[in-house]
Amino acid sequence: MEEIIKEIKAGKNDWNCYKVGLKDGNIVIKDETGYIDFPEEIIDNLIRGIDDTRRRLRELERSPTNNR
């Protein structure tokens, strides 16, 4: 990875670390198994998809029929 911008710890006791950065003009997410690179237009679609999913999750949590 050419430049690490952010490290994100996740999992139980923060056992996994995701590194987000830039490589060859693409945004890259790396963990201990390797990395995935995304062209910028794919990142835009991922962000929209995550935002839509979070919005839906909030709708479900506010629903009066929520049985959680």
N, CA, C, O and CB atoms as a CASP TS submission, in Angstrom:
PFRMAT TS
TARGET T0000
AUTHOR 0000-0000-0000
METHOD Language model
MODEL 1
PARENT N/A
ATOM      1  N   MET     1       0.860  -1.165   0.000  1.00  0.00           N
ATOM      2  CA  MET     1       0.000   0.000   0.000  1.00  0.00           C
ATOM      3  C   MET     1       0.907   1.229   0.000  1.00  0.00           C
ATOM      4  O   MET     1       1.839   1.323   0.799  1.00  0.00           O
ATOM      5  CB  MET     1      -0.979  -0.003   1.232  1.00  0.00           C
ATOM      6  N   GLU     2       0.636   2.135  -0.871  1.00  0.00           N
ATOM      7  CA  GLU     2       1.476   3.316  -0.985  1.00  0.00           C
ATOM      8  C   GLU     2       1.288   4.282   0.175  1.00  0.00           C
ATOM      9  O   GLU     2       2.274   4.752   0.744  1.00  0.00           O
ATOM     10  CB  GLU     2       1.192   4.020  -2.278  1.00  0.00           C
ATOM     11  N   GLU     3       0.046   4.591   0.541  1.00  0.00           N
ATOM     12  CA  GLU     3      -0.208   5.557   1.601  1.00  0.00           C
ATOM     13  C   GLU     3      -1.400   5.111   2.435  1.00  0.00           C
ATOM     14  O   GLU     3      -2.507   4.980   1.912  1.00  0.00           O
ATOM     15  CB  GLU     3      -0.453   6.960   1.016  1.00  0.00           C
ATOM     16  N   ILE     4      -1.188   4.878   3.715  1.00  0.00           N
ATOM     17  CA  ILE     4      -2.273   4.521   4.622  1.00  0.00           C
ATOM     18  C   ILE     4      -2.883   5.808   5.160  1.00  0.00           C
ATOM     19  O   ILE     4      -2.178   6.654   5.710  1.00  0.00           O
ATOM     20  CB  ILE     4      -1.768   3.605   5.786  1.00  0.00           C
ATOM     21  N   ILE     5      -4.188   5.953   5.000  1.00  0.00           N
ATOM     22  CA  ILE     5      -4.899   7.138   5.452  1.00  0.00           C
ATOM     23  C   ILE     5      -5.544   6.896   6.812  1.00  0.00           C
ATOM     24  O   ILE     5      -5.549   7.781   7.667  1.00  0.00           O
ATOM     25  CB  ILE     5      -5.956   7.549   4.428  1.00  0.00           C
ATOM     26  N   LYS     6      -6.087   5.702   7.010  1.00  0.00           N
ATOM     27  CA  LYS     6      -6.826   5.408   8.241  1.00  0.00           C
ATOM     28  C   LYS     6      -6.693   3.932   8.573  1.00  0.00           C
ATOM     29  O   LYS     6      -6.749   3.081   7.685  1.00  0.00           O
ATOM     30  CB  LYS     6      -8.319   5.801   8.101  1.00  0.00           C
ATOM     31  N   GLU     7      -6.517   3.627   9.856  1.00  0.00           N
ATOM     32  CA  GLU     7      -6.571   2.250  10.348  1.00  0.00           C
ATOM     33  C   GLU     7      -7.833   2.103  11.175  1.00  0.00           C
ATOM     34  O   GLU     7      -8.111   2.921  12.052  1.00  0.00           O
ATOM     35  CB  GLU     7      -5.299   1.881  11.189  1.00  0.00           C
ATOM     36  N   ILE     8      -8.599   1.054  10.891  1.00  0.00           N
ATOM     37  CA  ILE     8      -9.862   0.821  11.572  1.00  0.00           C
ATOM     38  C   ILE     8      -9.776  -0.533  12.264  1.00  0.00           C
ATOM     39  O   ILE     8      -9.599  -1.562  11.611  1.00  0.00           O
ATOM     40  CB  ILE     8     -11.069   0.877  10.577  1.00  0.00           C
ATOM     41  N   LYS     9      -9.902  -0.529  13.584  1.00  0.00           N
ATOM     42  CA  LYS     9      -9.870  -1.779  14.343  1.00  0.00           C
ATOM     43  C   LYS     9     -11.288  -2.289  14.495  1.00  0.00           C
ATOM     44  O   LYS     9     -12.213  -1.512  14.732  1.00  0.00           O
ATOM     45  CB  LYS     9      -9.200  -1.583  15.737  1.00  0.00           C
ATOM     46  N   ALA    10     -11.461  -3.595  14.357  1.00  0.00           N
ATOM     47  CA  ALA    10     -12.785  -4.194  14.428  1.00  0.00           C
ATOM     48  C   ALA    10     -12.683  -5.578  15.038  1.00  0.00           C
ATOM     49  O   ALA    10     -11.592  -6.114  15.235  1.00  0.00           O
ATOM     50  CB  ALA    10     -13.436  -4.260  13.035  1.00  0.00           C
ATOM     51  N   GLY    11     -13.837  -6.141  15.332  1.00  0.00           N
ATOM     52  CA  GLY    11     -13.885  -7.486  15.880  1.00  0.00           C
ATOM     53  C   GLY    11     -13.729  -7.492  17.390  1.00  0.00           C
ATOM     54  O   GLY    11     -13.475  -6.461  18.013  1.00  0.00           O
ATOM     55  N   LYS    12     -13.885  -8.664  17.956  1.00  0.00           N
ATOM     56  CA  LYS    12     -13.754  -8.824  19.398  1.00  0.00           C
ATOM     57  C   LYS    12     -12.350  -8.419  19.822  1.00  0.00           C
ATOM     58  O   LYS    12     -11.360  -8.888  19.261  1.00  0.00           O
ATOM     59  CB  LYS    12     -14.059 -10.282  19.826  1.00  0.00           C
ATOM     60  N   ASN    13     -12.277  -7.556  20.805  1.00  0.00           N
ATOM     61  CA  ASN    13     -10.999  -7.055  21.322  1.00  0.00           C
ATOM     62  C   ASN    13     -10.147  -6.408  20.229  1.00  0.00           C
ATOM     63  O   ASN    13      -8.919  -6.420  20.307  1.00  0.00           O
ATOM     64  CB  ASN    13     -10.219  -8.191  21.972  1.00  0.00           C
ATOM     65  N   ASP    14     -10.799  -5.846  19.216  1.00  0.00           N
ATOM     66  CA  ASP    14     -10.099  -5.182  18.108  1.00  0.00           C
ATOM     67  C   ASP    14      -9.042  -6.081  17.466  1.00  0.00           C
ATOM     68  O   ASP    14      -7.957  -5.612  17.122  1.00  0.00           O
ATOM     69  CB  ASP    14      -9.443  -3.899  18.603  1.00  0.00           C
ATOM     70  N   TRP    15      -9.348  -7.349  17.303  1.00  0.00           N
ATOM     71  CA  TRP    15      -8.383  -8.325  16.792  1.00  0.00           C
ATOM     72  C   TRP    15      -8.052  -8.122  15.321  1.00  0.00           C
ATOM     73  O   TRP    15      -6.998  -8.565  14.863  1.00  0.00           O
ATOM     74  CB  TRP    15      -8.912  -9.717  16.994  1.00  0.00           C
ATOM     75  N   ASN    16      -8.931  -7.459  14.572  1.00  0.00           N
ATOM     76  CA  ASN    16      -8.677  -7.260  13.154  1.00  0.00           C
ATOM     77  C   ASN    16      -8.452  -5.777  12.887  1.00  0.00           C
ATOM     78  O   ASN    16      -9.063  -4.921  13.528  1.00  0.00           O
ATOM     79  CB  ASN    16      -9.849  -7.804  12.301  1.00  0.00           C
ATOM     80  N   CYS    17      -7.582  -5.485  11.946  1.00  0.00           N
ATOM     81  CA  CYS    17      -7.294  -4.100  11.605  1.00  0.00           C
ATOM     82  C   CYS    17      -7.415  -3.944  10.094  1.00  0.00           C
ATOM     83  O   CYS    17      -6.772  -4.662   9.327  1.00  0.00           O
ATOM     84  CB  CYS    17      -5.876  -3.674  12.105  1.00  0.00           C
ATOM     85  N   TYR    18      -8.248  -2.996   9.681  1.00  0.00           N
ATOM     86  CA  TYR    18      -8.389  -2.661   8.279  1.00  0.00           C
ATOM     87  C   TYR    18      -7.615  -1.383   8.018  1.00  0.00           C
ATOM     88  O   TYR    18      -7.744  -0.407   8.758  1.00  0.00           O
ATOM     89  CB  TYR    18      -9.881  -2.508   7.879  1.00  0.00           C
ATOM     90  N   LYS    19      -6.824  -1.390   6.981  1.00  0.00           N
ATOM     91  CA  LYS    19      -6.075  -0.207   6.587  1.00  0.00           C
ATOM     92  C   LYS    19      -6.685   0.337   5.311  1.00  0.00           C
ATOM     93  O   LYS    19      -6.831  -0.385   4.325  1.00  0.00           O
ATOM     94  CB  LYS    19      -4.566  -0.526   6.395  1.00  0.00           C
ATOM     95  N   VAL    20      -7.038   1.603   5.332  1.00  0.00           N
ATOM     96  CA  VAL    20      -7.637   2.257   4.174  1.00  0.00           C
ATOM     97  C   VAL    20      -6.610   3.247   3.646  1.00  0.00           C
ATOM     98  O   VAL    20      -6.066   4.058   4.395  1.00  0.00           O
ATOM     99  CB  VAL    20      -9.000   2.972   4.539  1.00  0.00           C
ATOM    100  N   GLY    21      -6.354   3.169   2.352  1.00  0.00           N
ATOM    101  CA  GLY    21      -5.351   4.056   1.784  1.00  0.00           C
ATOM    102  C   GLY    21      -5.432   4.142   0.279  1.00  0.00           C
ATOM    103  O   GLY    21      -6.440   3.790  -0.334  1.00  0.00           O
ATOM    104  N   LEU    22      -4.353   4.615  -0.298  1.00  0.00           N
ATOM    105  CA  LEU    22      -4.272   4.814  -1.742  1.00  0.00           C
ATOM    106  C   LEU    22      -3.166   3.954  -2.335  1.00  0.00           C
ATOM    107  O   LEU    22      -2.081   3.833  -1.766  1.00  0.00           O
ATOM    108  CB  LEU    22      -4.032   6.294  -2.074  1.00  0.00           C
ATOM    109  N   LYS    23      -3.457   3.361  -3.487  1.00  0.00           N
ATOM    110  CA  LYS    23      -2.464   2.588  -4.228  1.00  0.00           C
ATOM    111  C   LYS    23      -2.806   2.671  -5.705  1.00  0.00           C
ATOM    112  O   LYS    23      -3.925   2.351  -6.106  1.00  0.00           O
ATOM    113  CB  LYS    23      -2.416   1.103  -3.745  1.00  0.00           C
ATOM    114  N   ASP    24      -1.868   3.089  -6.496  1.00  0.00           N
ATOM    115  CA  ASP    24      -2.035   3.168  -7.951  1.00  0.00           C
ATOM    116  C   ASP    24      -3.278   3.949  -8.361  1.00  0.00           C
ATOM    117  O   ASP    24      -3.944   3.588  -9.331  1.00  0.00           O
ATOM    118  CB  ASP    24      -2.101   1.776  -8.538  1.00  0.00           C
ATOM    119  N   GLY    25      -3.597   5.021  -7.627  1.00  0.00           N
ATOM    120  CA  GLY    25      -4.722   5.866  -7.975  1.00  0.00           C
ATOM    121  C   GLY    25      -6.082   5.346  -7.550  1.00  0.00           C
ATOM    122  O   GLY    25      -7.100   5.946  -7.896  1.00  0.00           O
ATOM    123  N   ASN    26      -6.128   4.252  -6.813  1.00  0.00           N
ATOM    124  CA  ASN    26      -7.385   3.690  -6.323  1.00  0.00           C
ATOM    125  C   ASN    26      -7.403   3.695  -4.805  1.00  0.00           C
ATOM    126  O   ASN    26      -6.355   3.711  -4.160  1.00  0.00           O
ATOM    127  CB  ASN    26      -7.591   2.261  -6.856  1.00  0.00           C
ATOM    128  N   ILE    27      -8.605   3.682  -4.242  1.00  0.00           N
ATOM    129  CA  ILE    27      -8.770   3.517  -2.810  1.00  0.00           C
ATOM    130  C   ILE    27      -8.656   2.033  -2.505  1.00  0.00           C
ATOM    131  O   ILE    27      -9.259   1.202  -3.184  1.00  0.00           O
ATOM    132  CB  ILE    27     -10.135   4.102  -2.314  1.00  0.00           C
ATOM    133  N   VAL    28      -7.877   1.706  -1.478  1.00  0.00           N
ATOM    134  CA  VAL    28      -7.583   0.315  -1.148  1.00  0.00           C
ATOM    135  C   VAL    28      -7.972   0.048   0.295  1.00  0.00           C
ATOM    136  O   VAL    28      -7.724   0.872   1.175  1.00  0.00           O
ATOM    137  CB  VAL    28      -6.088  -0.010  -1.380  1.00  0.00           C
ATOM    138  N   ILE    29      -8.584  -1.111   0.537  1.00  0.00           N
ATOM    139  CA  ILE    29      -8.848  -1.592   1.886  1.00  0.00           C
ATOM    140  C   ILE    29      -8.063  -2.878   2.055  1.00  0.00           C
ATOM    141  O   ILE    29      -8.201  -3.806   1.258  1.00  0.00           O
ATOM    142  CB  ILE    29     -10.386  -1.813   2.142  1.00  0.00           C
ATOM    143  N   LYS    30      -7.230  -2.937   3.105  1.00  0.00           N
ATOM    144  CA  LYS    30      -6.357  -4.076   3.322  1.00  0.00           C
ATOM    145  C   LYS    30      -6.566  -4.641   4.721  1.00  0.00           C
ATOM    146  O   LYS    30      -6.735  -3.895   5.686  1.00  0.00           O
ATOM    147  CB  LYS    30      -4.891  -3.679   3.115  1.00  0.00           C
ATOM    148  N   ASP    31      -6.553  -5.958   4.819  1.00  0.00           N
ATOM    149  CA  ASP    31      -6.503  -6.622   6.114  1.00  0.00           C
ATOM    150  C   ASP    31      -5.413  -7.682   6.036  1.00  0.00           C
ATOM    151  O   ASP    31      -4.600  -7.664   5.112  1.00  0.00           O
ATOM    152  CB  ASP    31      -7.893  -7.250   6.501  1.00  0.00           C
ATOM    153  N   GLU    32      -5.388  -8.595   6.984  1.00  0.00           N
ATOM    154  CA  GLU    32      -4.294  -9.571   7.005  1.00  0.00           C
ATOM    155  C   GLU    32      -4.342 -10.562   5.847  1.00  0.00           C
ATOM    156  O   GLU    32      -3.347 -11.237   5.584  1.00  0.00           O
ATOM    157  CB  GLU    32      -4.317 -10.328   8.303  1.00  0.00           C
ATOM    158  N   THR    33      -5.464 -10.666   5.152  1.00  0.00           N
ATOM    159  CA  THR    33      -5.574 -11.624   4.054  1.00  0.00           C
ATOM    160  C   THR    33      -5.255 -11.030   2.687  1.00  0.00           C
ATOM    161  O   THR    33      -5.103 -11.767   1.713  1.00  0.00           O
ATOM    162  CB  THR    33      -6.952 -12.199   4.029  1.00  0.00           C
ATOM    163  N   GLY    34      -5.154  -9.724   2.608  1.00  0.00           N
ATOM    164  CA  GLY    34      -4.869  -9.092   1.325  1.00  0.00           C
ATOM    165  C   GLY    34      -5.582  -7.769   1.217  1.00  0.00           C
ATOM    166  O   GLY    34      -5.952  -7.167   2.225  1.00  0.00           O
ATOM    167  N   TYR    35      -5.777  -7.311  -0.016  1.00  0.00           N
ATOM    168  CA  TYR    35      -6.442  -6.028  -0.183  1.00  0.00           C
ATOM    169  C   TYR    35      -7.400  -6.044  -1.355  1.00  0.00           C
ATOM    170  O   TYR    35      -7.301  -6.858  -2.273  1.00  0.00           O
ATOM    171  CB  TYR    35      -5.425  -4.930  -0.366  1.00  0.00           C
ATOM    172  N   ILE    36      -8.329  -5.111  -1.282  1.00  0.00           N
ATOM    173  CA  ILE    36      -9.297  -4.887  -2.344  1.00  0.00           C
ATOM    174  C   ILE    36      -9.120  -3.443  -2.783  1.00  0.00           C
ATOM    175  O   ILE    36      -9.070  -2.536  -1.953  1.00  0.00           O
ATOM    176  CB  ILE    36     -10.778  -5.183  -1.871  1.00  0.00           C
ATOM    177  N   ASP    37      -9.027  -3.233  -4.087  1.00  0.00           N
ATOM    178  CA  ASP    37      -8.937  -1.844  -4.550  1.00  0.00           C
ATOM    179  C   ASP    37     -10.206  -1.467  -5.298  1.00  0.00           C
ATOM    180  O   ASP    37     -10.797  -2.279  -6.009  1.00  0.00           O
ATOM    181  CB  ASP    37      -7.698  -1.641  -5.456  1.00  0.00           C
ATOM    182  N   PHE    38     -10.609  -0.219  -5.120  1.00  0.00           N
ATOM    183  CA  PHE    38     -11.850   0.280  -5.670  1.00  0.00           C
ATOM    184  C   PHE    38     -11.594   1.534  -6.481  1.00  0.00           C
ATOM    185  O   PHE    38     -10.978   2.474  -5.978  1.00  0.00           O
ATOM    186  CB  PHE    38     -12.860   0.555  -4.562  1.00  0.00           C
ATOM    187  N   PRO    39     -12.053   1.572  -7.731  1.00  0.00           N
ATOM    188  CA  PRO    39     -12.045   2.840  -8.455  1.00  0.00           C
ATOM    189  C   PRO    39     -13.001   3.822  -7.761  1.00  0.00           C
ATOM    190  O   PRO    39     -13.919   3.402  -7.056  1.00  0.00           O
ATOM    191  CB  PRO    39     -12.450   2.631  -9.952  1.00  0.00           C
ATOM    192  N   GLU    40     -12.787   5.096  -7.957  1.00  0.00           N
ATOM    193  CA  GLU    40     -13.555   6.119  -7.246  1.00  0.00           C
ATOM    194  C   GLU    40     -15.062   6.000  -7.470  1.00  0.00           C
ATOM    195  O   GLU    40     -15.831   6.210  -6.532  1.00  0.00           O
ATOM    196  CB  GLU    40     -13.092   7.491  -7.672  1.00  0.00           C
ATOM    197  N   GLU    41     -15.505   5.668  -8.685  1.00  0.00           N
ATOM    198  CA  GLU    41     -16.944   5.557  -8.930  1.00  0.00           C
ATOM    199  C   GLU    41     -17.566   4.398  -8.150  1.00  0.00           C
ATOM    200  O   GLU    41     -18.734   4.474  -7.765  1.00  0.00           O
ATOM    201  CB  GLU    41     -17.209   5.377 -10.423  1.00  0.00           C
ATOM    202  N   ILE    42     -16.814   3.344  -7.914  1.00  0.00           N
ATOM    203  CA  ILE    42     -17.323   2.231  -7.106  1.00  0.00           C
ATOM    204  C   ILE    42     -17.445   2.660  -5.648  1.00  0.00           C
ATOM    205  O   ILE    42     -18.399   2.279  -4.970  1.00  0.00           O
ATOM    206  CB  ILE    42     -16.397   0.992  -7.229  1.00  0.00           C
ATOM    207  N   ILE    43     -16.489   3.449  -5.159  1.00  0.00           N
ATOM    208  CA  ILE    43     -16.550   3.966  -3.796  1.00  0.00           C
ATOM    209  C   ILE    43     -17.822   4.789  -3.601  1.00  0.00           C
ATOM    210  O   ILE    43     -18.494   4.657  -2.578  1.00  0.00           O
ATOM    211  CB  ILE    43     -15.302   4.817  -3.481  1.00  0.00           C
ATOM    212  N   ASP    44     -18.155   5.639  -4.575  1.00  0.00           N
ATOM    213  CA  ASP    44     -19.392   6.425  -4.487  1.00  0.00           C
ATOM    214  C   ASP    44     -20.607   5.513  -4.342  1.00  0.00           C
ATOM    215  O   ASP    44     -21.491   5.787  -3.530  1.00  0.00           O
ATOM    216  CB  ASP    44     -19.551   7.322  -5.729  1.00  0.00           C
ATOM    217  N   ASN    45     -20.659   4.432  -5.119  1.00  0.00           N
ATOM    218  CA  ASN    45     -21.766   3.485  -5.032  1.00  0.00           C
ATOM    219  C   ASN    45     -21.783   2.765  -3.690  1.00  0.00           C
ATOM    220  O   ASN    45     -22.854   2.541  -3.124  1.00  0.00           O
ATOM    221  CB  ASN    45     -21.681   2.471  -6.163  1.00  0.00           C
ATOM    222  N   LEU    46     -20.619   2.401  -3.174  1.00  0.00           N
ATOM    223  CA  LEU    46     -20.543   1.755  -1.864  1.00  0.00           C
ATOM    224  C   LEU    46     -21.041   2.682  -0.765  1.00  0.00           C
ATOM    225  O   LEU    46     -21.794   2.254   0.111  1.00  0.00           O
ATOM    226  CB  LEU    46     -19.110   1.316  -1.567  1.00  0.00           C
ATOM    227  N   ILE    47     -20.634   3.939  -0.800  1.00  0.00           N
ATOM    228  CA  ILE    47     -21.067   4.914   0.202  1.00  0.00           C
ATOM    229  C   ILE    47     -22.581   5.086   0.151  1.00  0.00           C
ATOM    230  O   ILE    47     -23.238   5.107   1.192  1.00  0.00           O
ATOM    231  CB  ILE    47     -20.366   6.271  -0.019  1.00  0.00           C
ATOM    232  N   ARG    48     -23.136   5.208  -1.043  1.00  0.00           N
ATOM    233  CA  ARG    48     -24.593   5.334  -1.176  1.00  0.00           C
ATOM    234  C   ARG    48     -25.294   4.086  -0.644  1.00  0.00           C
ATOM    235  O   ARG    48     -26.307   4.183   0.047  1.00  0.00           O
ATOM    236  CB  ARG    48     -24.985   5.574  -2.651  1.00  0.00           C
ATOM    237  N   GLY    49     -24.753   2.925  -0.967  1.00  0.00           N
ATOM    238  CA  GLY    49     -25.350   1.673  -0.486  1.00  0.00           C
ATOM    239  C   GLY    49     -25.303   1.561   1.029  1.00  0.00           C
ATOM    240  O   GLY    49     -26.274   1.123   1.647  1.00  0.00           O
ATOM    241  N   ILE    50     -24.198   1.947   1.631  1.00  0.00           N
ATOM    242  CA  ILE    50     -24.081   1.920   3.089  1.00  0.00           C
ATOM    243  C   ILE    50     -25.041   2.930   3.712  1.00  0.00           C
ATOM    244  O   ILE    50     -25.724   2.612   4.685  1.00  0.00           O
ATOM    245  CB  ILE    50     -22.627   2.216   3.528  1.00  0.00           C
ATOM    246  N   ASP    51     -25.099   4.131   3.168  1.00  0.00           N
ATOM    247  CA  ASP    51     -26.036   5.141   3.686  1.00  0.00           C
ATOM    248  C   ASP    51     -27.484   4.658   3.599  1.00  0.00           C
ATOM    249  O   ASP    51     -28.244   4.806   4.556  1.00  0.00           O
ATOM    250  CB  ASP    51     -25.878   6.460   2.910  1.00  0.00           C
ATOM    251  N   ASP    52     -27.868   4.085   2.465  1.00  0.00           N
ATOM    252  CA  ASP    52     -29.228   3.576   2.302  1.00  0.00           C
ATOM    253  C   ASP    52     -29.521   2.455   3.298  1.00  0.00           C
ATOM    254  O   ASP    52     -30.616   2.388   3.856  1.00  0.00           O
ATOM    255  CB  ASP    52     -29.441   3.076   0.870  1.00  0.00           C
ATOM    256  N   THR    53     -28.554   1.587   3.517  1.00  0.00           N
ATOM    257  CA  THR    53     -28.727   0.471   4.447  1.00  0.00           C
ATOM    258  C   THR    53     -28.836   0.971   5.884  1.00  0.00           C
ATOM    259  O   THR    53     -29.673   0.478   6.641  1.00  0.00           O
ATOM    260  CB  THR    53     -27.562  -0.519   4.320  1.00  0.00           C
ATOM    261  N   ARG    54     -28.014   1.934   6.272  1.00  0.00           N
ATOM    262  CA  ARG    54     -28.102   2.515   7.617  1.00  0.00           C
ATOM    263  C   ARG    54     -29.453   3.201   7.818  1.00  0.00           C
ATOM    264  O   ARG    54     -30.056   3.087   8.885  1.00  0.00           O
ATOM    265  CB  ARG    54     -26.952   3.523   7.851  1.00  0.00           C
ATOM    266  N   ARG    55     -29.921   3.904   6.808  1.00  0.00           N
ATOM    267  CA  ARG    55     -31.225   4.572   6.870  1.00  0.00           C
ATOM    268  C   ARG    55     -32.329   3.532   7.090  1.00  0.00           C
ATOM    269  O   ARG    55     -33.218   3.729   7.918  1.00  0.00           O
ATOM    270  CB  ARG    55     -31.493   5.387   5.565  1.00  0.00           C
ATOM    271  N   ARG    56     -32.264   2.435   6.350  1.00  0.00           N
ATOM    272  CA  ARG    56     -33.271   1.373   6.488  1.00  0.00           C
ATOM    273  C   ARG    56     -33.201   0.744   7.879  1.00  0.00           C
ATOM    274  O   ARG    56     -34.238   0.461   8.478  1.00  0.00           O
ATOM    275  CB  ARG    56     -33.069   0.288   5.403  1.00  0.00           C
ATOM    276  N   LEU    57     -32.012   0.524   8.389  1.00  0.00           N
ATOM    277  CA  LEU    57     -31.850  -0.037   9.725  1.00  0.00           C
ATOM    278  C   LEU    57     -32.499   0.872  10.771  1.00  0.00           C
ATOM    279  O   LEU    57     -33.171   0.385  11.680  1.00  0.00           O
ATOM    280  CB  LEU    57     -30.358  -0.243  10.045  1.00  0.00           C
ATOM    281  N   ARG    58     -32.302   2.194  10.649  1.00  0.00           N
ATOM    282  CA  ARG    58     -32.936   3.141  11.572  1.00  0.00           C
ATOM    283  C   ARG    58     -34.450   3.090  11.457  1.00  0.00           C
ATOM    284  O   ARG    58     -35.154   3.172  12.463  1.00  0.00           O
ATOM    285  CB  ARG    58     -32.440   4.563  11.306  1.00  0.00           C
ATOM    286  N   GLU    59     -34.962   2.955  10.222  1.00  0.00           N
ATOM    287  CA  GLU    59     -36.412   2.838  10.034  1.00  0.00           C
ATOM    288  C   GLU    59     -36.948   1.606  10.752  1.00  0.00           C
ATOM    289  O   GLU    59     -37.980   1.671  11.419  1.00  0.00           O
ATOM    290  CB  GLU    59     -36.763   2.772   8.534  1.00  0.00           C
ATOM    291  N   LEU    60     -36.253   0.492  10.616  1.00  0.00           N
ATOM    292  CA  LEU    60     -36.686  -0.746  11.268  1.00  0.00           C
ATOM    293  C   LEU    60     -36.640  -0.621  12.787  1.00  0.00           C
ATOM    294  O   LEU    60     -37.522  -1.127  13.480  1.00  0.00           O
ATOM    295  CB  LEU    60     -35.813  -1.918  10.816  1.00  0.00           C
ATOM    296  N   GLU    61     -35.613   0.052  13.307  1.00  0.00           N
ATOM    297  CA  GLU    61     -35.489   0.220  14.757  1.00  0.00           C
ATOM    298  C   GLU    61     -36.603   1.098  15.314  1.00  0.00           C
ATOM    299  O   GLU    61     -37.025   0.903  16.454  1.00  0.00           O
ATOM    300  CB  GLU    61     -34.128   0.823  15.106  1.00  0.00           C
ATOM    301  N   ARG    62     -37.093   2.069  14.527  1.00  0.00           N
ATOM    302  CA  ARG    62     -38.155   2.967  14.971  1.00  0.00           C
ATOM    303  C   ARG    62     -39.551   2.373  14.758  1.00  0.00           C
ATOM    304  O   ARG    62     -40.540   2.905  15.262  1.00  0.00           O
ATOM    305  CB  ARG    62     -38.046   4.291  14.240  1.00  0.00           C
ATOM    306  N   SER    63     -39.624   1.290  14.023  1.00  0.00           N
ATOM    307  CA  SER    63     -40.903   0.703  13.689  1.00  0.00           C
ATOM    308  C   SER    63     -41.640   0.229  14.953  1.00  0.00           C
ATOM    309  O   SER    63     -41.031  -0.410  15.812  1.00  0.00           O
ATOM    310  CB  SER    63     -40.707  -0.459  12.714  1.00  0.00           C
ATOM    311  N   PRO    64     -42.949   0.535  15.078  1.00  0.00           N
ATOM    312  CA  PRO    64     -43.691   0.099  16.259  1.00  0.00           C
ATOM    313  C   PRO    64     -43.846  -1.416  16.316  1.00  0.00           C
ATOM    314  O   PRO    64     -44.156  -1.957  17.377  1.00  0.00           O
ATOM    315  CB  PRO    64     -45.057   0.753  16.284  1.00  0.00           C
ATOM    316  N   THR    65     -43.640  -2.101  15.219  1.00  0.00           N
ATOM    317  CA  THR    65     -43.770  -3.565  15.210  1.00  0.00           C
ATOM    318  C   THR    65     -42.433  -4.251  15.394  1.00  0.00           C
ATOM    319  O   THR    65     -42.319  -5.463  15.209  1.00  0.00           O
ATOM    320  CB  THR    65     -44.407  -4.033  13.913  1.00  0.00           C
ATOM    321  N   ASN    66     -41.420  -3.479  15.759  1.00  0.00           N
ATOM    322  CA  ASN    66     -40.085  -4.040  15.957  1.00  0.00           C
ATOM    323  C   ASN    66     -40.125  -4.983  17.158  1.00  0.00           C
ATOM    324  O   ASN    66     -40.518  -4.587  18.255  1.00  0.00           O
ATOM    325  CB  ASN    66     -39.023  -2.910  16.168  1.00  0.00           C
ATOM    326  N   ASN    67     -39.716  -6.229  16.942  1.00  0.00           N
ATOM    327  CA  ASN    67     -39.768  -7.252  18.002  1.00  0.00           C
ATOM    328  C   ASN    67     -38.372  -7.596  18.537  1.00  0.00           C
ATOM    329  O   ASN    67     -38.141  -8.721  18.979  1.00  0.00           O
ATOM    330  CB  ASN    67     -40.446  -8.526  17.473  1.00  0.00           C
ATOM    331  N   ARG    68     -37.468  -6.659  18.500  1.00  0.00           N
ATOM    332  CA  ARG    68     -36.117  -6.973  18.989  1.00  0.00           C
ATOM    333  C   ARG    68     -36.066  -6.966  20.479  1.00  0.00           C
ATOM    334  O   ARG    68     -35.009  -7.210  21.061  1.00  0.00           O
ATOM    335  CB  ARG    68     -35.103  -5.997  18.445  1.00  0.00           C
TER
END
